[in-house]
């Protein structure tokens, strides 16, 4: 059974950092792009980043220079490192597998709250 499980969310003060993990199972991670999306209450879902199967990354303008993404295929894990967090980064974060634009498989999400 194909699964993606996010972890690492939580509450942090502005300027702080969090690292989200997406642990996958049931498929060969190396063959898939992995995207990170987020959705804040009352807002549309936004793609934050994507790391391709080849390791290339791209990021939304809103997080460029603050977020990075990496993958460890041998550990079936993809990471989203979030630095210099802002209150507007508050959202539920999801990882998704497939292709960057229209991923097929989704995790259940992890809450990130940035507040003083």
N, CA, C and O atoms as a printed pandas DataFrame, in Angstrom:
     atom_number atom_name residue_name chain_id  residue_number  x_coord  y_coord  z_coord
0              1         N          UNK        A               1    0.847   -1.190    0.000
1              2        CA          UNK        A               1    0.000    0.000    0.000
2              3         C          UNK        A               1    0.888    1.247    0.000
3              4         O          UNK        A               1    1.800    1.371    0.818
4              5         N          UNK        A               2    0.614    2.150   -0.911
5              6        CA          UNK        A               2    1.426    3.353   -1.032
6              7         C          UNK        A               2    1.025    4.346    0.053
7              8         O          UNK        A               2   -0.155    4.655    0.218
8              9         N          UNK        A               3    2.020    4.847    0.794
9             10        CA          UNK        A               3    1.749    5.797    1.864
10            11         C          UNK        A               3    2.797    6.894    1.901
11            12         O          UNK        A               3    3.960    6.681    1.559
12            13         N          UNK        A               4    2.361    8.068    2.321
13            14        CA          UNK        A               4    3.249    9.179    2.633
14            15         C          UNK        A               4    2.826    9.700    4.007
15            16         O          UNK        A               4    1.647    9.965    4.242
16            17         N          UNK        A               5    3.776    9.841    4.891
17            18        CA          UNK        A               5    3.484   10.287    6.249
18            19         C          UNK        A               5    4.386   11.456    6.593
19            20         O          UNK        A               5    5.610   11.328    6.626
20            21         N          UNK        A               6    3.760   12.605    6.852
21            22        CA          UNK        A               6    4.512   13.799    7.218
22            23         C          UNK        A               6    4.690   13.862    8.734
23            24         O          UNK        A               6    3.857   13.373    9.497
24            25         N          UNK        A               7    5.773   14.462    9.136
25            26        CA          UNK        A               7    6.004   14.724   10.556
26            27         C          UNK        A               7    6.912   15.940   10.674
27            28         O          UNK        A               7    7.475   16.412    9.687
28            29         N          UNK        A               8    7.044   16.436   11.894
29            30        CA          UNK        A               8    7.951   17.549   12.146
30            31         C          UNK        A               8    7.279   18.893   12.303
31            32         O          UNK        A               8    7.939   19.888   12.602
32            33         N          UNK        A               9    5.973   18.936   12.105
33            34        CA          UNK        A               9    5.271   20.187   12.298
34            35         C          UNK        A               9    5.202   20.554   13.777
35            36         O          UNK        A               9    5.584   19.775   14.649
36            37         N          UNK        A              10    4.709   21.745   14.028
37            38        CA          UNK        A              10    4.572   22.197   15.407
38            39         C          UNK        A              10    4.415   23.697   15.461
39            40         O          UNK        A              10    4.160   24.359   14.455
40            41         N          UNK        A              11    4.575   24.215   16.661
41            42        CA          UNK        A              11    4.465   25.646   16.889
42            43         C          UNK        A              11    5.849   26.244   17.070
43            44         O          UNK        A              11    6.694   25.682   17.767
44            45         N          UNK        A              12    6.073   27.374   16.444
45            46        CA          UNK        A              12    7.393   28.022   16.503
46            47         C          UNK        A              12    7.193   29.529   16.449
47            48         O          UNK        A              12    6.206   30.013   15.896
48            49         N          UNK        A              13    8.125   30.259   17.021
49            50        CA          UNK        A              13    8.061   31.712   16.968
50            51         C          UNK        A              13    8.572   32.234   15.630
51            52         O          UNK        A              13    9.358   31.566   14.960
52            53         N          UNK        A              14    8.131   33.415   15.246
53            54        CA          UNK        A              14    8.669   34.018   14.018
54            55         C          UNK        A              14   10.190   34.060   14.050
55            56         O          UNK        A              14   10.806   34.376   15.068
56            57         N          UNK        A              15   10.773   33.732   12.905
57            58        CA          UNK        A              15   12.223   33.658   12.815
58            59         C          UNK        A              15   12.788   32.287   13.115
59            60         O          UNK        A              15   13.972   32.038   12.887
60            61         N          UNK        A              16   11.962   31.403   13.619
61            62        CA          UNK        A              16   12.411   30.067   13.958
62            63         C          UNK        A              16   12.475   29.139   12.765
63            64         O          UNK        A              16   12.217   29.533   11.628
64            65         N          UNK        A              17   12.826   27.890   13.053
65            66        CA          UNK        A              17   12.996   26.885   11.998
66            67         C          UNK        A              17   12.267   25.599   12.355
67            68         O          UNK        A              17   12.064   25.282   13.527
68            69         N          UNK        A              18   11.889   24.885   11.341
69            70        CA          UNK        A              18   11.341   23.538   11.481
70            71         C          UNK        A              18   11.828   22.718   10.297
71            72         O          UNK        A              18   12.085   23.250    9.217
72            73         N          UNK        A              19   11.948   21.436   10.514
73            74        CA          UNK        A              19   12.231   20.522    9.412
74            75         C          UNK        A              19   11.122   19.493    9.334
75            76         O          UNK        A              19   10.902   18.725   10.270
76            77         N          UNK        A              20   10.437   19.484    8.226
77            78        CA          UNK        A              20    9.388   18.499    7.985
78            79         C          UNK        A              20    9.993   17.289    7.283
79            80         O          UNK        A              20   10.899   17.412    6.459
80            81         N          UNK        A              21    9.476   16.130    7.628
81            82        CA          UNK        A              21    9.880   14.886    6.979
82            83         C          UNK        A              21    8.674   14.258    6.313
83            84         O          UNK        A              21    7.550   14.360    6.804
84            85         N          UNK        A              22    8.915   13.624    5.216
85            86        CA          UNK        A              22    7.879   12.863    4.507
86            87         C          UNK        A              22    8.447   11.465    4.287
87            88         O          UNK        A              22    9.322   11.256    3.447
88            89         N          UNK        A              23    7.939   10.532    5.048
89            90        CA          UNK        A              23    8.392    9.142    4.933
90            91         C          UNK        A              23    7.438    8.394    4.028
91            92         O          UNK        A              23    6.224    8.406    4.232
92            93         N          UNK        A              24    7.990    7.754    3.045
93            94        CA          UNK        A              24    7.151    7.070    2.055
94            95         C          UNK        A              24    7.307    5.560    2.151
95            96         O          UNK        A              24    8.318    5.060    2.644
96            97         N          UNK        A              25    6.312    4.851    1.684
97            98        CA          UNK        A              25    6.373    3.398    1.633
98            99         C          UNK        A              25    5.455    2.906    0.531
99           100         O          UNK        A              25    4.522    3.594    0.119
100          101         N          UNK        A              26    5.742    1.701    0.066
101          102        CA          UNK        A              26    4.889    1.093   -0.939
102          103         C          UNK        A              26    5.232    1.451   -2.375
103          104         O          UNK        A              26    4.556    1.015   -3.306
104          105         N          UNK        A              27    6.280    2.244   -2.557
105          106        CA          UNK        A              27    6.713    2.560   -3.912
106          107         C          UNK        A              27    8.178    2.956   -3.883
107          108         O          UNK        A              27    8.742    3.217   -2.820
108          109         N          UNK        A              28    8.774    2.997   -5.035
109          110        CA          UNK        A              28   10.191    3.345   -5.123
110          111         C          UNK        A              28   10.334    4.860   -5.211
111          112         O          UNK        A              28   10.084    5.468   -6.253
112          113         N          UNK        A              29   10.742    5.453   -4.092
113          114        CA          UNK        A              29   10.791    6.902   -4.015
114          115         C          UNK        A              29   11.639    7.511   -5.125
115          116         O          UNK        A              29   11.318    8.586   -5.632
116          117         N          UNK        A              30   12.697    6.848   -5.498
117          118        CA          UNK        A              30   13.611    7.402   -6.486
118          119         C          UNK        A              30   12.987    7.670   -7.846
119          120         O          UNK        A              30   13.550    8.411   -8.652
120          121         N          UNK        A              31   11.854    7.087   -8.102
121          122        CA          UNK        A              31   11.196    7.257   -9.398
122          123         C          UNK        A              31   10.180    8.395   -9.423
123          124         O          UNK        A              31    9.554    8.655  -10.450
124          125         N          UNK        A              32   10.020    9.071   -8.288
125          126        CA          UNK        A              32    8.938   10.051   -8.168
126          127         C          UNK        A              32    9.457   11.444   -7.816
127          128         O          UNK        A              32   10.420   11.595   -7.065
128          129         N          UNK        A              33    8.794   12.456   -8.378
129          130        CA          UNK        A              33    8.942   13.807   -7.856
130          131         C          UNK        A              33    8.140   13.891   -6.552
131          132         O          UNK        A              33    7.113   13.230   -6.399
132          133         N          UNK        A              34    8.619   14.704   -5.627
133          134        CA          UNK        A              34    7.888   14.908   -4.382
134          135         C          UNK        A              34    7.656   16.404   -4.187
135          136         O          UNK        A              34    8.599   17.194   -4.139
136          137         N          UNK        A              35    6.415   16.765   -4.078
137          138        CA          UNK        A              35    6.047   18.165   -3.880
138          139         C          UNK        A              35    5.582   18.378   -2.447
139          140         O          UNK        A              35    5.031   17.481   -1.808
140          141         N          UNK        A              36    5.820   19.583   -1.965
141          142        CA          UNK        A              36    5.254   20.027   -0.688
142          143         C          UNK        A              36    4.222   21.118   -0.991
143          144         O          UNK        A              36    4.501   22.084   -1.700
144          145         N          UNK        A              37    3.043   20.934   -0.438
145          146        CA          UNK        A              37    1.971   21.911   -0.558
146          147         C          UNK        A              37    1.618   22.393    0.840
147          148         O          UNK        A              37    1.966   21.762    1.838
148          149         N          UNK        A              38    0.932   23.501    0.895
149          150        CA          UNK        A              38    0.384   23.957    2.164
150          151         C          UNK        A              38   -0.982   24.598    1.926
151          152         O          UNK        A              38   -1.286   25.104    0.846
152          153         N          UNK        A              39   -1.777   24.551    2.970
153          154        CA          UNK        A              39   -3.087   25.179    2.903
154          155         C          UNK        A              39   -3.402   25.810    4.242
155          156         O          UNK        A              39   -3.436   25.142    5.275
156          157         N          UNK        A              40   -3.633   27.109    4.202
157          158        CA          UNK        A              40   -4.021   27.847    5.392
158          159         C          UNK        A              40   -5.538   27.980    5.395
159          160         O          UNK        A              40   -6.166   27.926    4.338
160          161         N          UNK        A              41   -6.133   28.152    6.577
161          162        CA          UNK        A              41   -7.597   28.296    6.649
162          163         C          UNK        A              41   -8.099   29.423    5.755
163          164         O          UNK        A              41   -7.591   30.544    5.799
164          165         N          UNK        A              42   -9.098   29.109    4.951
165          166        CA          UNK        A              42   -9.695   30.113    4.092
166          167         C          UNK        A              42   -8.895   30.465    2.854
167          168         O          UNK        A              42   -9.274   31.355    2.093
168          169         N          UNK        A              43   -7.784   29.764    2.650
169          170        CA          UNK        A              43   -6.944   30.050    1.482
170          171         C          UNK        A              43   -6.838   28.824    0.592
171          172         O          UNK        A              43   -7.077   27.695    1.019
172          173         N          UNK        A              44   -6.472   29.079   -0.655
173          174        CA          UNK        A              44   -6.290   27.971   -1.587
174          175         C          UNK        A              44   -4.983   27.239   -1.282
175          176         O          UNK        A              44   -4.046   27.800   -0.715
176          177         N          UNK        A              45   -4.956   25.990   -1.673
177          178        CA          UNK        A              45   -3.737   25.218   -1.506
178          179         C          UNK        A              45   -2.641   25.792   -2.394
179          180         O          UNK        A              45   -2.889   26.186   -3.534
180          181         N          UNK        A              46   -1.450   25.832   -1.866
181          182        CA          UNK        A              46   -0.305   26.437   -2.557
182          183         C          UNK        A              46    0.825   25.428   -2.615
183          184         O          UNK        A              46    1.145   24.786   -1.615
184          185         N          UNK        A              47    1.428   25.288   -3.784
185          186        CA          UNK        A              47    2.613   24.427   -3.855
186          187         C          UNK        A              47    3.813   25.227   -3.352
187          188         O          UNK        A              47    4.111   26.311   -3.855
188          189         N          UNK        A              48    4.477   24.685   -2.377
189          190        CA          UNK        A              48    5.604   25.357   -1.749
190          191         C          UNK        A              48    6.910   25.008   -2.440
191          192         O          UNK        A              48    7.743   25.876   -2.701
192          193         N          UNK        A              49    7.075   23.735   -2.730
193          194        CA          UNK        A              49    8.326   23.303   -3.341
194          195         C          UNK        A              49    8.117   21.978   -4.044
195          196         O          UNK        A              49    7.107   21.300   -3.858
196          197         N          UNK        A              50    9.096   21.630   -4.854
197          198        CA          UNK        A              50    9.115   20.302   -5.448
198          199         C          UNK        A              50   10.559   19.881   -5.641
199          200         O          UNK        A              50   11.411   20.680   -6.030
200          201         N          UNK        A              51   10.812   18.633   -5.368
201          202        CA          UNK        A              51   12.121   18.060   -5.651
202          203         C          UNK        A              51   11.893   16.908   -6.610
203          204         O          UNK        A              51   11.144   15.975   -6.320
204          205         N          UNK        A              52   12.551   16.989   -7.755
205          206        CA          UNK        A              52   12.319   15.983   -8.779
206          207         C          UNK        A              52   13.046   14.685   -8.451
207          208         O          UNK        A              52   13.858   14.625   -7.528
208          209         N          UNK        A              53   12.742   13.665   -9.213
209          210        CA          UNK        A              53   13.424   12.384   -9.024
210          211         C          UNK        A              53   14.925   12.524   -9.253
211          212         O          UNK        A              53   15.715   11.752   -8.708
212          213         N          UNK        A              54   15.316   13.503  -10.057
213          214        CA          UNK        A              54   16.728   13.744  -10.314
214          215         C          UNK        A              54   17.391   14.657   -9.308
215          216         O          UNK        A              54   18.599   14.884   -9.373
216          217         N          UNK        A              55   16.610   15.183   -8.373
217          218        CA          UNK        A              55   17.174   16.024   -7.314
218          219         C          UNK        A              55   17.071   17.517   -7.539
219          220         O          UNK        A              55   17.501   18.291   -6.684
220          221         N          UNK        A              56   16.517   17.949   -8.659
221          222        CA          UNK        A              56   16.336   19.381   -8.888
222          223         C          UNK        A              56   15.208   19.897   -8.010
223          224         O          UNK        A              56   14.243   19.183   -7.738
224          225         N          UNK        A              57   15.335   21.136   -7.571
225          226        CA          UNK        A              57   14.324   21.709   -6.694
226          227         C          UNK        A              57   13.778   23.019   -7.268
227          228         O          UNK        A              57   14.462   23.725   -8.010
228          229         N          UNK        A              58   12.570   23.313   -6.918
229          230        CA          UNK        A              58   12.006   24.626   -7.206
230          231         C          UNK        A              58   11.103   25.025   -6.049
231          232         O          UNK        A              58   10.566   24.176   -5.338
232          233         N          UNK        A              59   10.946   26.327   -5.875
233          234        CA          UNK        A              59   10.235   26.844   -4.719
234          235         C          UNK        A              59    9.322   27.990   -5.117
235          236         O          UNK        A              59    9.580   28.720   -6.074
236          237         N          UNK        A              60    8.250   28.124   -4.353
237          238        CA          UNK        A              60    7.374   29.276   -4.523
238          239         C          UNK        A              60    8.144   30.545   -4.154
239          240         O          UNK        A              60    9.031   30.520   -3.301
240          241         N          UNK        A              61    7.796   31.642   -4.803
241          242        CA          UNK        A              61    8.476   32.912   -4.520
242          243         C          UNK        A              61    8.368   33.285   -3.043
243          244         O          UNK        A              61    9.270   33.908   -2.482
244          245         N          UNK        A              62    7.269   32.900   -2.428
245          246        CA          UNK        A              62    7.025   33.275   -1.041
246          247         C          UNK        A              62    7.992   32.614   -0.062
247          248         O          UNK        A              62    8.128   33.066    1.075
248          249         N          UNK        A              63    8.658   31.556   -0.494
249          250        CA          UNK        A              63    9.560   30.847    0.424
250          251         C          UNK        A              63   10.991   30.764   -0.088
251          252         O          UNK        A              63   11.860   30.228    0.598
252          253         N          UNK        A              64   11.245   31.282   -1.271
253          254        CA          UNK        A              64   12.605   31.226   -1.820
254          255         C          UNK        A              64   13.598   31.898   -0.881
255          256         O          UNK        A              64   13.343   32.970   -0.331
256          257         N          UNK        A              65   14.729   31.238   -0.717
257          258        CA          UNK        A              65   15.763   31.764    0.168
258          259         C          UNK        A              65   15.558   31.389    1.623
259          260         O          UNK        A              65   16.457   31.588    2.440
260          261         N          UNK        A              66   14.395   30.850    1.967
261          262        CA          UNK        A              66   14.112   30.455    3.356
262          263         C          UNK        A              66   13.919   28.954    3.504
263          264         O          UNK        A              66   14.269   28.379    4.534
264          265         N          UNK        A              67   13.365   28.324    2.484
265          266        CA          UNK        A              67   13.075   26.886    2.527
266          267         C          UNK        A              67   14.021   26.144    1.596
267          268         O          UNK        A              67   14.403   26.652    0.542
268          269         N          UNK        A              68   14.385   24.957    1.996
269          270        CA          UNK        A              68   15.125   24.048    1.123
270          271         C          UNK        A              68   14.493   22.663    1.203
271          272         O          UNK        A              68   13.776   22.348    2.153
272          273         N          UNK        A              69   14.766   21.852    0.207
273          274        CA          UNK        A              69   14.228   20.499    0.192
274          275         C          UNK        A              69   15.328   19.539   -0.207
275          276         O          UNK        A              69   16.190   19.863   -1.023
276          277         N          UNK        A              70   15.287   18.355    0.377
277          278        CA          UNK        A              70   16.268   17.333    0.048
278          279         C          UNK        A              70   15.597   15.970    0.137
279          280         O          UNK        A              70   14.492   15.833    0.663
280          281         N          UNK        A              71   16.282   14.980   -0.383
281          282        CA          UNK        A              71   15.704   13.636   -0.357
282          283         C          UNK        A              71   16.789   12.622   -0.074
283          284         O          UNK        A              71   17.936   12.773   -0.495
284          285         N          UNK        A              72   16.410   11.602    0.636
285          286        CA          UNK        A              72   17.260   10.443    0.894
286          287         C          UNK        A              72   16.489    9.217    0.434
287          288         O          UNK        A              72   15.725    8.620    1.191
288          289         N          UNK        A              73   16.704    8.863   -0.800
289          290        CA          UNK        A              73   15.925    7.763   -1.369
290          291         C          UNK        A              73   16.144    6.449   -0.602
291          292         O          UNK        A              73   15.221    5.649   -0.454
292          293         N          UNK        A              74   17.344    6.246   -0.131
293          294        CA          UNK        A              74   17.627    5.006    0.596
294          295         C          UNK        A              74   16.839    4.908    1.894
295          296         O          UNK        A              74   16.587    3.816    2.404
296          297         N          UNK        A              75   16.451    6.076    2.425
297          298        CA          UNK        A              75   15.638    6.110    3.649
298          299         C          UNK        A              75   14.170    6.370    3.346
299          300         O          UNK        A              75   13.355    6.523    4.255
300          301         N          UNK        A              76   13.841    6.418    2.055
301          302        CA          UNK        A              76   12.454    6.669    1.649
302          303         C          UNK        A              76   11.906    7.951    2.274
303          304         O          UNK        A              76   10.742    8.005    2.672
304          305         N          UNK        A              77   12.727    8.954    2.356
305          306        CA          UNK        A              77   12.361   10.172    3.064
306          307         C          UNK        A              77   12.729   11.416    2.267
307          308         O          UNK        A              77   13.789   11.496    1.647
308          309         N          UNK        A              78   11.825   12.375    2.305
309          310        CA          UNK        A              78   12.055   13.699    1.728
310          311         C          UNK        A              78   11.878   14.715    2.845
311          312         O          UNK        A              78   11.022   14.554    3.715
312          313         N          UNK        A              79   12.690   15.760    2.813
313          314        CA          UNK        A              79   12.675   16.767    3.865
314          315         C          UNK        A              79   12.332   18.140    3.304
315          316         O          UNK        A              79   12.623   18.458    2.151
316          317         N          UNK        A              80   11.710   18.933    4.151
317          318        CA          UNK        A              80   11.510   20.351    3.858
318          319         C          UNK        A              80   12.064   21.126    5.046
319          320         O          UNK        A              80   11.481   21.117    6.130
320          321         N          UNK        A              81   13.183   21.787    4.837
321          322        CA          UNK        A              81   13.783   22.607    5.880
322          323         C          UNK        A              81   13.247   24.020    5.744
323          324         O          UNK        A              81   13.374   24.655    4.697
324          325         N          UNK        A              82   12.650   24.494    6.815
325          326        CA          UNK        A              82   12.004   25.811    6.791
326          327         C          UNK        A              82   12.697   26.717    7.797
327          328         O          UNK        A              82   12.652   26.464    9.001
328          329         N          UNK        A              83   13.329   27.759    7.311
329          330        CA          UNK        A              83   14.025   28.712    8.152
330          331         C          UNK        A              83   13.357   30.081    8.071
331          332         O          UNK        A              83   12.563   30.344    7.168
332          333         N          UNK        A              84   13.685   30.937    9.013
333          334        CA          UNK        A              84   13.152   32.307    9.046
334          335         C          UNK        A              84   11.637   32.312    8.870
335          336         O          UNK        A              84   11.086   33.058    8.062
336          337         N          UNK        A              85   10.995   31.472    9.638
337          338        CA          UNK        A              85    9.551   31.305    9.488
338          339         C          UNK        A              85    8.805   32.581    9.846
339          340         O          UNK        A              85    9.202   33.342   10.728
340          341         N          UNK        A              86    7.708   32.782    9.124
341          342        CA          UNK        A              86    6.865   33.963    9.302
342          343         C          UNK        A              86    5.454   33.526    9.676
343          344         O          UNK        A              86    5.073   32.389    9.396
344          345         N          UNK        A              87    4.677   34.395   10.295
345          346        CA          UNK        A              87    3.296   34.010   10.621
346          347         C          UNK        A              87    2.505   33.567    9.395
347          348         O          UNK        A              87    1.627   32.710    9.503
348          349         N          UNK        A              88    2.800   34.127    8.255
349          350        CA          UNK        A              88    2.078   33.747    7.037
350          351         C          UNK        A              88    2.452   32.364    6.519
351          352         O          UNK        A              88    1.842   31.871    5.571
352          353         N          UNK        A              89    3.448   31.738    7.133
353          354        CA          UNK        A              89    3.773   30.350    6.789
354          355         C          UNK        A              89    2.875   29.364    7.527
355          356         O          UNK        A              89    2.932   28.160    7.277
356          357         N          UNK        A              90    2.059   29.865    8.422
357          358        CA          UNK        A              90    1.148   28.995    9.172
358          359         C          UNK        A              90    0.177   28.305    8.221
359          360         O          UNK        A              90   -0.517   28.958    7.442
360          361         N          UNK        A              91    0.136   26.978    8.295
361          362        CA          UNK        A              91   -0.701   26.189    7.388
362          363         C          UNK        A              91   -0.551   24.719    7.739
363          364         O          UNK        A              91    0.296   24.335    8.546
364          365         N          UNK        A              92   -1.387   23.911    7.116
365          366        CA          UNK        A              92   -1.157   22.469    7.105
366          367         C          UNK        A              92   -0.286   22.169    5.890
367          368         O          UNK        A              92   -0.594   22.578    4.771
368          369         N          UNK        A              93    0.802   21.450    6.131
369          370        CA          UNK        A              93    1.740   21.116    5.071
370          371         C          UNK        A              93    1.573   19.657    4.667
371          372         O          UNK        A              93    1.486   18.767    5.513
372          373         N          UNK        A              94    1.531   19.434    3.368
373          374        CA          UNK        A              94    1.352   18.108    2.812
374          375         C          UNK        A              94    2.505   17.768    1.874
375          376         O          UNK        A              94    2.998   18.632    1.149
376          377         N          UNK        A              95    2.929   16.516    1.890
377          378        CA          UNK        A              95    3.817   16.057    0.831
378          379         C          UNK        A              95    2.996   15.196   -0.129
379          380         O          UNK        A              95    2.006   14.572    0.252
380          381         N          UNK        A              96    3.435   15.184   -1.371
381          382        CA          UNK        A              96    2.685   14.487   -2.403
382          383         C          UNK        A              96    3.660   13.926   -3.428
383          384         O          UNK        A              96    4.678   14.548   -3.731
384          385         N          UNK        A              97    3.352   12.769   -3.952
385          386        CA          UNK        A              97    4.241   12.074   -4.881
386          387         C          UNK        A              97    3.584   11.939   -6.244
387          388         O          UNK        A              97    2.368   11.801   -6.373
388          389         N          UNK        A              98    4.440   11.985   -7.253
389          390        CA          UNK        A              98    3.944   11.826   -8.613
390          391         C          UNK        A              98    4.745   12.709   -9.523
391          392         O          UNK        A              98    5.892   12.402   -9.848
392          393         N          UNK        A              99    4.146   13.814   -9.942
393          394        CA          UNK        A              99    4.928   14.843  -10.616
394          395         C          UNK        A              99    4.636   16.174   -9.941
395          396         O          UNK        A              99    3.652   16.318   -9.215
396          397         N          UNK        A             100    5.490   17.122  -10.189
397          398        CA          UNK        A             100    5.410   18.368   -9.427
398          399         C          UNK        A             100    4.085   19.097   -9.632
399          400         O          UNK        A             100    3.539   19.680   -8.696
400          401         N          UNK        A             101    3.579   19.059  -10.843
401          402        CA          UNK        A             101    2.385   19.850  -11.134
402          403         C          UNK        A             101    1.103   19.161  -10.643
403          404         O          UNK        A             101    0.222   19.809  -10.079
404          405         N          UNK        A             102    1.013   17.881  -10.857
405          406        CA          UNK        A             102   -0.218   17.148  -10.508
406          407         C          UNK        A             102    0.146   15.841   -9.821
407          408         O          UNK        A             102    0.056   14.772  -10.424
408          409         N          UNK        A             103    0.552   15.923   -8.579
409          410        CA          UNK        A             103    0.913   14.693   -7.873
410          411         C          UNK        A             103   -0.298   13.809   -7.656
411          412         O          UNK        A             103   -1.438   14.272   -7.614
412          413         N          UNK        A             104   -0.020   12.537   -7.521
413          414        CA          UNK        A             104   -1.088   11.542   -7.440
414          415         C          UNK        A             104   -1.378   11.116   -6.021
415          416         O          UNK        A             104   -2.533   10.902   -5.654
416          417         N          UNK        A             105   -0.343   10.993   -5.227
417          418        CA          UNK        A             105   -0.480   10.422   -3.896
418          419         C          UNK        A             105   -0.153   11.489   -2.851
419          420         O          UNK        A             105    0.790   12.264   -3.008
420          421         N          UNK        A             106   -0.947   11.513   -1.787
421          422        CA          UNK        A             106   -0.839   12.569   -0.790
422          423         C          UNK        A             106   -0.718   11.992    0.613
423          424         O          UNK        A             106   -1.247   10.925    0.925
424          425         N          UNK        A             107   -0.003   12.738    1.442
425          426        CA          UNK        A             107    0.013   12.422    2.859
426          427         C          UNK        A             107   -1.153   13.085    3.566
427          428         O          UNK        A             107   -1.981   13.751    2.944
428          429         N          UNK        A             108   -1.204   12.890    4.884
429          430        CA          UNK        A             108   -2.334   13.389    5.664
430          431         C          UNK        A             108   -2.122   14.808    6.179
431          432         O          UNK        A             108   -3.061   15.450    6.650
432          433         N          UNK        A             109   -0.894   15.292    6.087
433          434        CA          UNK        A             109   -0.611   16.669    6.480
434          435         C          UNK        A             109   -0.074   16.797    7.887
435          436         O          UNK        A             109   -0.323   15.951    8.747
436          437         N          UNK        A             110    0.674   17.877    8.110
437          438        CA          UNK        A             110    1.179   18.206    9.443
438          439         C          UNK        A             110    1.032   19.719    9.638
439          440         O          UNK        A             110    1.318   20.510    8.740
440          441         N          UNK        A             111    0.585   20.089   10.816
441          442        CA          UNK        A             111    0.290   21.498   11.096
442          443         C          UNK        A             111    1.570   22.249   11.460
443          444         O          UNK        A             111    2.374   21.777   12.264
444          445         N          UNK        A             112    1.742   23.410   10.863
445          446        CA          UNK        A             112    2.819   24.331   11.214
446          447         C          UNK        A             112    2.173   25.642   11.638
447          448         O          UNK        A             112    1.389   26.233   10.895
448          449         N          UNK        A             113    2.511   26.084   12.838
449          450        CA          UNK        A             113    1.969   27.329   13.368
450          451         C          UNK        A             113    3.122   28.236   13.753
451          452         O          UNK        A             113    3.979   27.860   14.553
452          453         N          UNK        A             114    3.141   29.430   13.183
453          454        CA          UNK        A             114    4.187   30.409   13.473
454          455         C          UNK        A             114    3.518   31.596   14.158
455          456         O          UNK        A             114    2.729   32.326   13.558
456          457         N          UNK        A             115    3.856   31.760   15.414
457          458        CA          UNK        A             115    3.187   32.792   16.204
458          459         C          UNK        A             115    4.049   33.173   17.384
459          460         O          UNK        A             115    4.779   32.351   17.937
460          461         N          UNK        A             116    3.951   34.434   17.759
461          462        CA          UNK        A             116    4.670   34.886   18.941
462          463         C          UNK        A             116    3.773   34.787   20.172
463          464         O          UNK        A             116    4.200   35.124   21.276
